[in-house]
């Protein structure tokens, strides 16, 4: 069966600059990763690991790609419908797979690219997501389908193609990013 492994070393999160302490002393926190925050040091090794990241062209996806590379990932398959930023597109350990995550062909090509390079997949990050900002009753069926395709169908399709590889190798990690909307709805984002 498949086992879930924890990192050998704990992750270290960003911390505010200055003299802030957990006992309330020092200046107030200014927010994780924002102004007044030190970079987030990663103390884990991904040496020899292969990762697939959807939604890799911007935001959290691009940041995860950079972090995985900084941690030594042997191969990073970056999946997005948009072109990757130059630093990722030009990186020798990055394979770009352009396509719609709601299309099965995109995931077939991503898995083929990963296994052709390293014959394994250690990490899958389902990060791609879209939203339509309007009241639910104002969504068109096509808008609904686009949101469900990127935010739900894509997770299934990625798992459908990646999990057989992970099961065959006996391990792997699947990370699904989410939104606060999973806890509390937003009136203008009904499909999201």
KEZADREN-833386 format. One line per field, with one value per residue: z, x, y of N, C-alpha, C, O, CB in turn; residue in three letters; residue number from 0. Coordinates in Angstrom, 1 decimal. Glycine has a CB too. Layout:
N
n_z (Z ...);
n_x (X ...);
n_y (Y ...);
ca_z (Z ...);
ca_x (X ...);
ca_y (Y ...);
c_z (Z ...);
c_x (X ...);
c_y (Y ...);
o_z (Z ...);
o_x (X ...);
o_y (Y ...);
cb_z (Z ...);
cb_x (X ...);
cb_y (Y ...);
residu (ALA ...);
num (NUM ...);
END
This chain:
192
n_z (0.0 -0.1 1.5 3.7 4.1 6.4 6.3 6.8 8.3 10.2 8.8 8.5 9.2 7.9 9.7 11.5 11.1 13.4 17.0 17.9 20.0 21.2 23.5 23.4 23.4 21.8 18.4 16.6 14.7 11.1 9.1 7.4 5.2 4.0 3.8 6.1 6.9 7.2 4.7 4.0 5.3 4.0 5.3 4.4 2.5 -0.9 -2.6 -5.4 -5.8 -7.6 -8.7 -9.4 -10.3 -10.5 -11.9 -12.1 -13.2 -11.9 -8.8 -5.9 -7.0 -8.7 -6.7 -5.1 -6.9 -7.2 -4.5 -4.2 -6.1 -4.9 -2.7 -3.8 -5.6 -8.1 -10.5 -11.8 -12.8 -14.3 -14.6 -16.5 -18.2 -19.1 -20.1 -18.3 -15.9 -16.8 -15.2 -14.3 -16.7 -18.0 -16.4 -15.9 -14.6 -14.8 -16.4 -18.6 -19.0 -21.0 -20.9 -20.4 -17.2 -16.8 -18.8 -19.7 -21.3 -20.7 -18.1 -18.7 -20.4 -18.6 -16.6 -18.3 -19.0 -16.6 -15.8 -17.9 -17.4 -14.7 -13.9 -11.8 -9.5 -6.9 -5.6 -5.8 -6.5 -6.4 -7.4 -9.2 -9.9 -10.4 -10.5 -10.7 -10.5 -9.4 -8.5 -7.7 -9.2 -11.4 -12.9 -15.9 -17.5 -18.8 -17.4 -14.8 -15.5 -16.2 -13.7 -12.1 -13.6 -13.4 -10.6 -9.5 -11.2 -12.3 -10.1 -9.7 -12.2 -12.2 -10.0 -10.9 -12.9 -11.7 -9.2 -9.8 -10.5 -8.1 -6.4 -7.5 -7.0 -4.2 -2.5 -2.0 -2.2 -2.0 -2.4 -1.9 -2.6 -1.1 -0.3 1.8 1.2 1.4 4.0 4.6 2.8 -0.1 -1.1 -3.8 -5.2 -6.1 -7.5 -6.9);
n_x (0.8 0.2 2.2 2.2 4.5 6.2 8.1 11.6 12.8 11.5 9.2 10.0 8.5 7.9 8.9 8.1 10.1 12.3 11.7 9.7 8.0 6.5 5.2 3.9 5.5 7.5 7.2 4.0 2.8 3.1 1.9 2.1 4.7 4.5 5.3 7.8 8.4 10.5 12.2 10.8 12.5 13.3 13.7 13.8 14.7 14.4 15.8 16.3 13.6 10.5 8.2 4.8 3.1 0.1 -1.3 0.9 2.0 1.8 1.4 0.7 1.3 3.6 5.3 5.5 6.7 9.3 10.2 10.3 12.3 14.4 14.7 15.8 14.5 14.5 13.2 10.7 7.5 5.7 2.5 0.3 -2.1 -1.1 1.9 5.0 6.8 9.9 12.1 11.4 10.7 13.1 14.6 16.7 15.7 13.0 10.0 7.8 4.3 1.9 -1.5 -5.1 -6.2 -8.6 -8.8 -8.2 -6.1 -4.0 -3.1 -2.3 -0.1 1.5 2.2 3.5 5.7 7.0 7.6 9.2 11.4 12.3 11.2 9.4 7.0 6.8 5.5 2.4 0.8 -2.2 -3.1 -4.2 -6.8 -9.9 -12.2 -15.4 -16.6 -19.5 -23.0 -24.5 -26.9 -26.5 -24.5 -23.4 -24.1 -21.7 -19.8 -20.1 -19.3 -16.6 -15.5 -16.0 -14.6 -11.8 -11.5 -12.4 -12.9 -10.3 -8.7 -9.5 -8.8 -6.0 -5.3 -6.2 -4.3 -1.8 -1.8 -1.6 1.1 2.3 1.3 2.5 5.2 5.2 5.0 4.2 3.0 0.1 -1.0 -3.6 -4.5 -6.6 -9.3 -10.4 -13.1 -14.0 -14.7 -16.3 -18.8 -18.7 -20.6 -20.5 -19.3 -20.5 -20.2 -17.6);
n_y (-1.2 2.4 4.8 7.6 10.1 12.1 15.2 15.0 17.0 19.7 22.1 25.5 28.5 31.9 34.8 37.7 40.7 42.5 42.7 41.0 38.9 35.8 36.3 38.6 40.9 43.4 44.7 44.9 42.1 42.0 40.5 37.4 36.8 39.3 42.8 43.7 41.2 38.4 36.4 33.1 30.5 27.3 24.2 21.7 18.8 18.1 16.6 14.6 14.2 14.3 16.6 17.7 20.5 22.2 25.2 26.8 29.1 31.5 33.4 31.5 29.0 29.4 30.3 28.0 26.3 27.6 27.3 24.5 23.9 25.3 23.7 21.5 19.8 17.3 17.2 19.3 19.5 21.8 22.9 24.7 26.9 29.2 30.9 30.1 32.1 33.7 32.8 30.3 29.0 28.9 27.3 24.5 22.2 22.2 21.3 22.4 22.1 23.0 23.7 23.1 22.5 21.2 19.4 16.1 15.3 17.1 16.2 13.6 14.2 15.6 13.6 11.8 13.4 13.7 11.1 10.3 11.8 11.2 8.8 8.6 10.0 12.1 14.2 15.8 18.7 20.2 23.0 24.9 27.1 28.8 31.6 33.1 36.3 37.1 37.0 33.9 33.2 34.7 33.5 32.0 28.8 28.0 29.5 28.3 25.7 26.2 27.0 24.7 22.9 23.6 23.8 21.5 19.1 19.0 18.2 15.6 14.5 14.8 13.2 10.8 10.2 10.5 9.0 6.2 5.9 6.7 4.7 2.5 3.0 3.0 5.2 8.7 12.1 14.0 17.2 19.5 22.7 25.2 27.4 30.0 30.2 27.6 27.4 29.6 31.0 33.3 35.9 36.9 35.0 32.5 30.0 29.3);
ca_z (0.0 -0.2 2.8 3.7 4.8 6.9 6.0 7.8 9.1 10.2 8.0 9.3 8.5 8.0 11.0 11.4 11.5 14.7 18.2 18.3 20.8 21.3 24.8 23.2 23.4 20.5 17.5 16.2 13.4 9.9 8.1 6.8 3.8 3.5 4.2 7.5 7.2 6.7 3.8 4.6 5.0 3.9 5.9 4.0 1.2 -1.9 -3.5 -6.1 -5.8 -8.7 -8.3 -10.4 -9.7 -11.4 -11.6 -11.8 -13.9 -11.1 -7.4 -5.0 -7.8 -9.0 -5.4 -4.7 -7.9 -6.8 -3.2 -4.5 -6.8 -3.9 -1.8 -4.5 -6.5 -9.3 -11.7 -11.5 -14.0 -14.1 -15.4 -16.6 -19.5 -19.4 -20.1 -17.1 -15.7 -17.4 -14.3 -14.3 -18.0 -18.4 -15.4 -16.4 -13.9 -15.0 -17.7 -18.7 -19.7 -21.2 -21.1 -19.4 -16.2 -16.9 -19.9 -19.3 -22.0 -19.9 -17.1 -19.4 -20.9 -17.4 -16.1 -19.3 -18.9 -15.3 -15.7 -18.8 -16.8 -13.5 -13.7 -10.6 -9.1 -5.5 -5.0 -6.7 -5.9 -7.1 -7.0 -10.1 -9.5 -11.1 -9.9 -11.5 -9.4 -9.6 -7.7 -8.3 -10.1 -12.6 -13.6 -17.0 -17.4 -19.2 -16.3 -13.8 -15.9 -16.1 -12.3 -11.7 -14.3 -12.9 -9.2 -9.0 -12.2 -12.5 -9.0 -10.0 -13.3 -11.7 -9.1 -11.8 -13.6 -10.8 -8.2 -10.2 -10.4 -6.7 -5.8 -8.0 -6.3 -2.8 -1.7 -2.7 -1.4 -2.8 -1.7 -2.5 -2.0 -0.9 -0.1 2.9 0.8 1.9 5.4 4.7 1.4 -0.5 -1.8 -5.2 -5.8 -5.8 -8.0 -6.3);
ca_x (0.0 0.9 2.4 2.4 5.8 6.4 9.4 12.6 13.0 10.3 9.2 10.1 7.7 8.4 8.7 8.3 11.4 12.2 11.9 8.5 8.0 5.2 4.6 3.2 6.4 7.9 6.2 3.0 3.0 2.6 1.4 3.0 5.2 4.4 6.3 8.2 8.5 11.7 11.8 10.5 13.5 12.8 14.7 13.6 15.4 13.6 16.8 15.9 12.2 9.8 6.9 3.9 2.3 -0.8 -1.4 2.3 2.5 1.7 0.9 1.1 1.9 4.9 6.1 5.8 7.7 10.6 10.5 10.6 13.6 15.4 14.9 16.6 13.7 15.3 12.4 9.5 6.6 4.9 1.4 -0.6 -2.5 -0.3 3.4 5.7 7.7 11.2 13.0 11.0 10.7 14.5 15.3 17.0 15.0 11.6 9.4 6.5 3.2 0.8 -2.8 -6.2 -6.2 -9.9 -8.7 -7.5 -4.8 -3.0 -2.6 -1.6 1.2 2.3 2.7 4.5 6.9 7.6 8.1 10.3 12.6 12.8 10.5 8.6 6.3 6.8 4.6 1.4 0.2 -3.4 -3.1 -4.9 -8.2 -10.5 -13.4 -16.2 -17.1 -20.9 -23.9 -24.7 -27.9 -26.1 -23.5 -23.9 -23.7 -20.3 -19.0 -20.1 -18.5 -15.2 -15.1 -16.0 -13.5 -10.5 -11.4 -12.9 -12.5 -8.8 -8.1 -9.8 -8.0 -4.6 -5.2 -6.5 -3.1 -0.6 -1.9 -1.1 2.6 2.7 1.0 3.5 6.5 5.0 4.8 3.9 2.2 -0.8 -1.4 -4.6 -4.7 -8.0 -9.6 -11.3 -14.4 -14.4 -15.2 -17.4 -19.1 -18.6 -21.9 -20.3 -18.6 -21.3 -19.7 -16.3);
ca_y (0.0 3.6 5.4 9.0 10.4 13.5 15.7 14.6 18.2 20.5 23.3 26.8 29.6 33.2 35.4 39.2 41.3 43.2 42.0 40.4 37.6 35.2 36.7 39.9 42.0 43.8 45.4 44.0 41.3 42.7 39.5 36.4 36.9 40.6 43.8 43.5 39.8 37.8 35.3 31.9 29.5 26.0 23.4 20.3 18.4 17.4 16.0 13.4 14.1 14.9 17.3 18.3 21.6 22.9 26.6 27.1 30.3 32.7 33.3 30.4 27.9 29.8 30.4 26.7 25.8 28.1 26.7 23.1 23.9 25.7 22.6 20.5 18.9 16.9 17.6 20.0 19.6 23.0 22.8 25.9 27.3 30.4 30.7 30.3 33.2 33.3 32.1 28.9 28.5 28.7 26.4 23.2 21.1 22.5 20.9 23.1 21.5 24.0 23.1 23.3 21.4 20.5 18.4 14.9 15.2 17.9 15.4 12.6 14.8 15.9 12.4 11.3 14.2 13.5 9.7 10.2 12.4 10.5 7.5 8.6 11.3 12.1 15.2 16.4 19.9 20.7 24.4 25.7 27.5 30.0 32.1 34.1 37.2 37.5 36.2 32.5 33.2 35.4 32.7 31.2 27.4 27.9 30.0 27.3 24.6 26.6 26.9 23.3 22.2 23.9 23.6 20.1 18.1 18.9 17.5 14.2 14.1 14.7 12.0 9.6 9.8 10.5 8.0 4.9 6.0 6.7 3.4 1.5 3.2 2.8 6.4 9.9 13.1 14.9 18.5 20.3 24.0 25.5 28.8 30.3 29.9 26.3 27.5 30.6 31.4 34.7 36.2 37.2 33.9 31.3 28.7 29.1);
c_z (0.0 1.2 2.7 4.6 5.2 6.5 7.1 8.8 9.1 9.3 8.9 8.5 8.7 9.3 10.8 11.8 12.8 15.9 18.7 19.0 20.9 22.6 24.6 23.2 22.0 19.6 17.0 14.9 12.2 8.9 7.5 5.4 3.3 3.9 5.7 7.9 6.5 5.6 4.5 4.3 5.0 4.4 5.5 2.7 0.3 -3.0 -4.1 -6.2 -7.1 -8.3 -9.5 -9.7 -10.8 -11.0 -11.3 -12.4 -13.0 -9.7 -6.6 -5.8 -8.2 -7.8 -5.0 -5.6 -7.5 -5.5 -3.4 -5.2 -5.8 -2.9 -2.5 -5.3 -7.8 -10.6 -11.2 -12.8 -13.6 -15.1 -15.3 -18.0 -20.0 -19.4 -18.7 -17.0 -16.3 -16.5 -14.2 -15.7 -18.5 -17.5 -16.0 -15.8 -14.0 -16.4 -17.6 -19.5 -19.8 -21.5 -20.1 -18.5 -16.2 -18.0 -19.5 -20.0 -21.3 -18.9 -17.6 -19.8 -19.7 -16.8 -17.0 -19.2 -17.7 -15.3 -16.8 -18.3 -15.6 -13.1 -12.4 -10.4 -7.6 -4.9 -6.2 -5.9 -6.8 -6.7 -7.9 -9.6 -10.2 -10.3 -10.8 -10.4 -9.9 -8.8 -8.5 -9.4 -11.4 -13.4 -14.8 -16.8 -17.8 -18.1 -15.2 -14.2 -15.9 -14.7 -11.8 -12.4 -13.7 -11.4 -8.7 -10.0 -12.3 -11.3 -9.2 -11.1 -13.0 -10.9 -10.0 -12.5 -12.8 -9.8 -8.6 -10.2 -8.9 -6.0 -6.2 -7.3 -4.8 -2.0 -2.6 -1.8 -2.4 -1.9 -2.5 -1.9 -2.0 -0.7 1.2 2.5 1.1 3.3 5.4 3.2 1.2 -1.4 -3.3 -5.9 -5.6 -6.3 -7.4 -5.0);
c_x (0.9 1.1 2.6 3.6 5.7 7.8 10.4 12.9 11.7 10.3 9.3 9.4 8.3 8.1 8.9 9.7 11.2 12.3 10.6 8.7 6.6 4.5 3.9 4.2 6.8 6.9 5.2 3.4 2.4 2.1 2.4 3.4 5.1 5.5 6.5 8.3 9.8 11.3 11.6 11.6 12.9 14.0 14.5 14.4 14.4 14.5 16.3 14.4 11.6 8.5 6.2 3.2 1.4 -1.0 -0.1 2.8 2.5 1.4 1.6 1.8 3.3 5.8 6.5 6.8 9.1 11.1 11.0 12.0 14.7 15.7 15.5 15.8 14.5 14.5 11.1 8.7 5.6 3.8 0.5 -1.0 -1.7 1.2 4.0 6.5 9.1 12.1 12.7 11.1 12.1 15.2 15.5 16.2 13.5 11.1 8.0 5.5 2.1 -0.5 -3.8 -6.3 -7.6 -9.9 -7.8 -6.1 -3.7 -2.3 -1.8 -0.2 2.1 3.0 3.7 5.8 7.7 8.3 9.2 11.6 13.2 12.2 9.8 7.9 6.2 5.7 3.7 0.8 -0.9 -3.6 -4.0 -6.3 -8.6 -11.8 -14.1 -16.9 -18.5 -21.8 -24.2 -25.7 -27.6 -25.0 -24.2 -23.5 -22.2 -19.4 -18.9 -19.2 -17.0 -14.7 -15.0 -14.8 -12.1 -10.4 -11.8 -12.5 -11.0 -8.2 -8.3 -8.9 -6.5 -4.4 -5.3 -5.2 -1.9 -0.7 -1.4 0.5 3.0 2.4 2.1 4.8 6.4 4.9 4.5 3.0 1.4 -1.2 -2.4 -4.8 -6.2 -8.1 -10.5 -12.8 -14.9 -15.0 -16.4 -17.6 -18.9 -19.8 -21.7 -19.5 -19.3 -20.8 -18.4 -16.5);
c_y (1.3 4.2 6.9 9.3 11.9 13.9 15.3 15.8 19.0 21.7 24.5 27.9 30.9 33.8 36.9 39.7 42.1 42.3 41.4 39.1 37.1 35.7 38.1 41.1 42.3 44.4 44.4 43.3 42.1 41.7 38.6 36.7 38.3 41.5 43.6 42.1 39.2 36.8 34.0 30.9 28.1 25.1 21.9 20.0 17.7 16.8 14.7 13.2 14.8 15.4 17.8 19.3 22.2 24.4 27.2 28.4 31.5 32.4 32.2 29.3 28.2 29.9 29.0 26.0 26.3 27.5 25.3 23.0 24.3 24.6 21.4 19.5 18.6 17.3 18.2 20.1 20.7 23.0 24.1 26.2 28.5 30.1 30.9 31.6 32.8 32.5 30.6 28.3 28.1 27.8 25.0 22.0 21.2 22.0 21.6 22.3 22.5 23.3 23.5 22.2 20.6 19.4 17.3 14.8 16.0 17.0 14.2 13.0 15.1 14.7 11.8 12.1 13.9 12.1 9.5 10.8 11.6 9.2 7.4 10.0 11.2 13.1 15.7 17.6 20.4 22.1 25.3 25.9 28.7 30.4 33.1 35.0 37.7 36.6 34.9 32.5 33.9 34.6 32.0 29.7 27.3 28.4 28.9 26.1 24.9 26.5 25.5 22.5 22.4 23.6 22.3 19.0 17.9 18.1 16.0 13.7 13.9 13.5 10.8 9.2 9.7 9.3 6.6 4.8 6.0 5.4 2.4 1.7 3.1 4.0 7.6 10.8 13.9 16.0 19.2 21.6 24.3 27.0 28.9 30.1 28.5 26.3 28.5 31.1 32.9 35.0 36.4 36.1 32.6 30.0 28.3 28.4);
o_z (0.1 2.0 1.6 5.7 4.5 6.4 8.3 10.0 8.1 9.1 10.0 7.3 9.5 10.0 10.0 12.7 13.2 15.8 19.9 18.6 20.8 22.8 25.6 22.9 21.1 20.1 17.1 14.1 12.4 7.8 7.2 4.5 2.2 4.4 6.5 9.1 5.4 5.7 5.7 3.1 5.8 3.9 6.2 2.0 0.7 -4.1 -3.3 -6.8 -7.7 -7.6 -10.5 -8.6 -11.8 -9.8 -10.5 -12.1 -13.4 -9.3 -6.7 -5.3 -8.0 -7.9 -4.5 -5.2 -7.4 -5.4 -2.8 -4.8 -5.8 -2.4 -1.9 -5.7 -8.4 -11.6 -10.2 -13.8 -12.7 -16.3 -14.3 -18.9 -21.2 -18.8 -17.9 -18.1 -16.2 -16.9 -14.0 -15.8 -19.2 -17.7 -16.5 -16.4 -13.4 -17.4 -16.7 -20.6 -18.8 -22.3 -19.0 -18.9 -15.6 -18.2 -19.0 -19.4 -21.4 -18.7 -17.1 -19.6 -19.8 -16.5 -16.5 -19.2 -17.7 -15.0 -16.6 -18.6 -15.6 -12.1 -11.9 -11.1 -7.1 -3.8 -7.3 -4.8 -7.9 -5.6 -7.5 -9.1 -10.5 -9.6 -11.6 -9.5 -10.6 -8.3 -9.7 -10.4 -12.4 -14.5 -14.8 -16.1 -17.2 -17.9 -14.6 -13.4 -15.5 -14.4 -11.2 -11.8 -13.5 -10.9 -7.5 -9.6 -12.4 -11.6 -9.0 -11.0 -13.4 -11.1 -9.8 -12.8 -13.1 -9.6 -7.8 -9.8 -8.6 -5.2 -5.4 -7.1 -4.1 -0.7 -3.9 -0.8 -3.4 -0.8 -3.7 -0.7 -2.8 -0.8 1.7 3.4 1.1 3.6 6.2 2.6 2.1 -2.4 -4.1 -7.0 -5.0 -5.6 -7.2 -4.3);
o_x (2.1 0.1 3.1 3.7 5.3 8.7 10.0 13.1 11.0 11.4 8.8 9.6 9.2 7.1 9.7 10.3 10.1 12.9 10.5 9.5 5.7 3.3 3.5 3.8 6.5 5.7 5.4 4.2 1.4 1.7 3.5 2.5 5.6 6.5 5.6 8.4 10.0 10.2 12.1 11.7 12.1 15.1 15.0 14.7 13.8 14.1 15.8 13.9 12.3 7.7 6.8 2.6 1.9 -0.7 0.1 3.9 3.1 1.0 2.8 2.8 4.2 7.0 7.6 7.7 10.1 12.2 12.0 12.8 15.8 16.8 15.6 16.3 15.0 15.2 10.5 9.1 4.8 4.0 0.2 -0.3 -1.6 1.6 3.5 6.9 9.4 12.7 13.5 11.5 12.3 16.4 14.6 16.1 12.7 11.8 7.2 5.8 1.5 -0.5 -3.5 -6.3 -7.6 -10.8 -6.7 -5.1 -2.5 -1.1 -0.8 0.8 3.3 4.1 4.8 6.9 8.9 9.5 10.1 12.6 14.4 12.5 9.5 8.3 5.5 5.2 4.1 0.3 -0.7 -4.3 -4.4 -6.9 -7.8 -12.4 -13.4 -17.6 -18.6 -21.4 -24.2 -25.5 -28.3 -24.7 -25.4 -22.6 -21.5 -18.3 -17.9 -18.4 -16.2 -13.6 -14.0 -14.2 -11.4 -9.3 -11.4 -11.8 -10.5 -7.2 -7.4 -8.3 -5.9 -3.5 -4.6 -5.0 -1.0 0.4 -0.7 1.0 3.9 3.2 2.5 5.6 7.4 4.8 4.5 2.5 1.8 -1.8 -2.2 -5.1 -7.0 -7.2 -11.1 -13.6 -16.1 -15.7 -17.3 -16.6 -18.9 -19.9 -22.5 -19.0 -18.7 -20.8 -18.0 -15.5);
o_y (1.2 4.1 7.4 8.8 12.7 13.1 15.3 15.5 19.0 22.3 24.5 28.1 31.1 33.4 37.3 39.1 42.4 41.3 41.1 38.3 37.9 35.4 38.7 42.2 41.5 44.5 43.2 43.8 42.8 42.2 39.1 36.9 38.6 41.1 43.4 41.8 39.6 36.3 33.9 30.4 27.8 25.2 21.0 21.0 16.7 16.5 13.8 12.2 15.7 14.7 18.2 19.1 22.6 24.7 28.1 28.8 32.5 31.3 32.0 28.8 27.4 29.4 28.7 25.3 25.5 27.2 24.8 22.2 23.7 24.5 20.3 18.5 19.5 17.6 17.7 20.7 20.5 23.2 24.6 25.7 28.7 29.1 31.7 32.0 31.6 31.6 29.8 27.2 27.2 27.5 24.4 20.9 20.5 22.3 21.4 21.9 22.9 22.3 24.0 21.0 19.5 18.7 17.5 14.4 15.6 17.0 13.8 12.3 14.9 14.7 11.3 11.5 13.8 12.0 8.7 10.3 11.4 8.6 6.4 10.9 10.3 12.8 16.0 17.4 20.9 22.3 26.3 25.1 29.6 29.6 33.8 34.5 38.8 35.5 34.9 31.9 33.8 35.0 31.6 29.5 26.4 27.8 28.7 25.7 24.1 26.0 25.1 21.6 21.4 23.1 21.9 18.1 16.8 17.4 15.2 12.7 13.0 12.7 9.8 8.0 9.0 8.7 5.9 3.8 5.2 4.9 1.6 0.8 3.1 3.9 7.5 10.4 14.3 15.8 19.5 21.7 23.8 27.8 27.9 30.0 28.3 25.4 28.3 31.5 33.7 34.3 36.0 36.4 31.6 29.0 27.2 28.2);
cb_z (1.2 -1.1 3.5 4.3 4.0 8.4 5.8 7.2 8.6 11.7 7.2 9.5 9.1 6.9 12.1 12.2 10.4 14.7 19.3 17.0 22.1 21.3 25.9 24.2 24.2 19.8 16.3 15.9 13.5 9.3 7.0 6.9 2.9 3.9 3.9 8.3 6.8 7.7 2.7 4.1 6.0 2.4 7.4 3.8 1.5 -2.6 -2.8 -5.3 -4.6 -9.9 -7.3 -11.1 -9.1 -11.4 -10.4 -12.3 -15.1 -11.7 -7.4 -4.2 -9.0 -9.7 -4.3 -4.8 -9.3 -6.6 -2.2 -5.4 -7.9 -3.1 -1.2 -3.6 -6.8 -9.3 -12.5 -10.9 -14.3 -14.1 -15.0 -16.0 -19.6 -18.4 -21.1 -16.8 -14.3 -17.8 -12.9 -13.7 -19.0 -18.5 -14.1 -16.3 -12.5 -14.8 -17.8 -19.4 -19.0 -22.4 -21.3 -20.2 -14.8 -17.1 -21.2 -19.7 -23.4 -19.3 -16.2 -20.6 -21.7 -16.4 -15.8 -20.7 -18.9 -14.1 -15.9 -20.1 -16.3 -12.4 -13.7 -9.4 -9.8 -4.9 -4.5 -7.2 -5.6 -6.9 -6.9 -11.5 -8.0 -12.6 -8.5 -12.4 -9.2 -11.1 -7.5 -7.2 -9.5 -12.2 -12.7 -18.4 -18.3 -20.5 -15.8 -13.7 -17.3 -16.7 -11.4 -12.0 -15.8 -13.0 -8.6 -8.8 -13.6 -12.5 -7.6 -10.4 -14.5 -10.9 -8.0 -12.8 -14.7 -10.1 -7.7 -11.6 -11.1 -5.9 -6.2 -9.5 -6.7 -2.3 -0.9 -4.0 -0.6 -3.3 -1.4 -2.5 -2.8 0.2 -1.3 3.5 -0.7 1.8 6.3 5.6 1.0 -1.2 -1.3 -5.4 -5.3 -6.4 -9.5 -6.2);
cb_x (-0.9 0.1 3.7 1.1 7.0 6.2 9.5 13.9 14.3 10.0 7.9 11.6 6.2 7.8 9.6 7.2 12.0 10.8 12.5 7.5 8.8 5.3 5.6 2.2 7.7 8.6 7.0 1.7 2.4 3.7 0.7 2.4 4.5 3.0 5.8 7.1 7.3 12.6 13.0 9.1 14.6 12.4 14.8 12.1 16.6 12.6 18.1 16.4 11.5 9.6 7.2 3.0 3.3 -2.2 -2.4 3.2 1.7 0.7 -0.5 -0.1 1.1 4.9 5.3 4.5 7.4 10.5 9.4 9.6 13.6 14.8 13.5 17.4 12.4 15.5 12.1 9.8 5.9 5.7 0.5 0.2 -4.0 -0.6 4.1 6.6 7.8 11.9 13.1 9.5 10.1 15.2 14.5 18.4 15.4 11.3 9.2 6.7 2.7 1.2 -2.7 -7.5 -6.0 -11.0 -8.1 -8.3 -5.0 -3.6 -3.7 -2.4 1.0 1.5 1.5 3.9 6.5 6.6 7.0 9.9 12.3 12.6 11.5 9.5 4.9 8.1 5.4 0.3 1.2 -4.6 -1.7 -4.9 -8.3 -10.8 -13.1 -17.3 -16.1 -21.3 -25.3 -25.1 -29.2 -25.5 -22.9 -23.3 -24.5 -20.1 -19.5 -21.6 -18.8 -15.0 -16.0 -17.3 -13.5 -10.2 -12.3 -14.4 -13.2 -8.3 -8.8 -11.3 -8.1 -4.2 -6.3 -7.5 -2.9 -0.5 -3.3 -1.5 3.1 1.9 -0.4 3.7 7.0 6.0 6.1 3.2 3.2 -2.1 -0.2 -6.0 -3.9 -8.6 -10.4 -11.0 -14.5 -13.3 -14.1 -17.0 -20.5 -17.2 -22.5 -19.7 -17.1 -22.7 -19.5 -15.6);
cb_y (0.0 4.6 4.8 9.7 10.1 13.6 17.2 14.2 19.0 21.0 23.4 27.2 29.6 34.1 34.9 39.9 42.2 44.0 42.9 40.2 37.8 33.7 36.7 40.2 41.6 42.6 45.9 44.8 39.9 43.5 40.3 35.0 36.0 41.2 45.2 44.2 39.0 37.2 35.1 31.3 29.6 25.6 23.5 20.0 17.6 18.4 15.8 12.2 14.8 13.8 18.5 17.2 22.7 22.2 26.9 26.0 30.5 33.7 33.2 29.9 27.7 31.2 31.1 25.8 26.3 29.6 26.8 22.4 24.9 27.0 22.2 19.8 19.5 15.4 16.3 21.4 18.3 24.3 21.6 27.1 27.6 31.5 31.6 29.1 33.7 34.6 32.8 28.8 29.5 30.0 26.4 22.9 21.0 24.0 19.3 24.5 20.2 25.0 21.6 23.5 22.0 21.5 19.1 13.6 15.8 19.1 14.9 12.0 16.0 16.7 11.4 11.4 15.7 13.5 8.7 11.0 13.8 11.5 6.4 8.3 11.5 12.5 16.4 15.4 21.1 19.7 25.0 25.0 27.6 29.8 32.8 33.4 38.3 37.5 37.0 31.6 33.7 36.7 31.6 31.8 26.5 28.7 31.3 26.8 24.2 28.0 27.7 22.6 22.6 25.4 24.6 20.1 18.4 20.3 17.9 14.1 15.0 16.0 12.0 9.9 10.9 11.8 7.9 4.5 7.3 7.8 2.9 1.7 4.6 1.9 6.7 9.7 14.0 14.1 19.4 19.5 25.1 24.7 29.3 31.7 30.2 25.4 28.0 31.8 31.1 35.0 37.4 38.5 33.9 31.5 28.8 30.4);
residu (UNK UNK UNK UNK UNK UNK UNK UNK UNK UNK UNK UNK UNK UNK UNK UNK UNK UNK UNK UNK UNK UNK UNK UNK UNK UNK UNK UNK UNK UNK UNK UNK UNK UNK UNK UNK UNK UNK UNK UNK UNK UNK UNK UNK UNK UNK UNK UNK UNK UNK UNK UNK UNK UNK UNK UNK UNK UNK UNK UNK UNK UNK UNK UNK UNK UNK UNK UNK UNK UNK UNK UNK UNK UNK UNK UNK UNK UNK UNK UNK UNK UNK UNK UNK UNK UNK UNK UNK UNK UNK UNK UNK UNK UNK UNK UNK UNK UNK UNK UNK UNK UNK UNK UNK UNK UNK UNK UNK UNK UNK UNK UNK UNK UNK UNK UNK UNK UNK UNK UNK UNK UNK UNK UNK UNK UNK UNK UNK UNK UNK UNK UNK UNK UNK UNK UNK UNK UNK UNK UNK UNK UNK UNK UNK UNK UNK UNK UNK UNK UNK UNK UNK UNK UNK UNK UNK UNK UNK UNK UNK UNK UNK UNK UNK UNK UNK UNK UNK UNK UNK UNK UNK UNK UNK UNK UNK UNK UNK UNK UNK UNK UNK UNK UNK UNK UNK UNK UNK UNK UNK UNK UNK);
num (0 1 2 3 4 5 6 7 8 9 10 11 12 13 14 15 16 17 18 19 20 21 22 23 24 25 26 27 28 29 30 31 32 33 34 35 36 37 38 39 40 41 42 43 44 45 46 47 48 49 50 51 52 53 54 55 56 57 58 59 60 61 62 63 64 65 66 67 68 69 70 71 72 73 74 75 76 77 78 79 80 81 82 83 84 85 86 87 88 89 90 91 92 93 94 95 96 97 98 99 100 101 102 103 104 105 106 107 108 109 110 111 112 113 114 115 116 117 118 119 120 121 122 123 124 125 126 127 128 129 130 131 132 133 134 135 136 137 138 139 140 141 142 143 144 145 146 147 148 149 150 151 152 153 154 155 156 157 158 159 160 161 162 163 164 165 166 167 168 169 170 171 172 173 174 175 176 177 178 179 180 181 182 183 184 185 186 187 188 189 190 191);
END
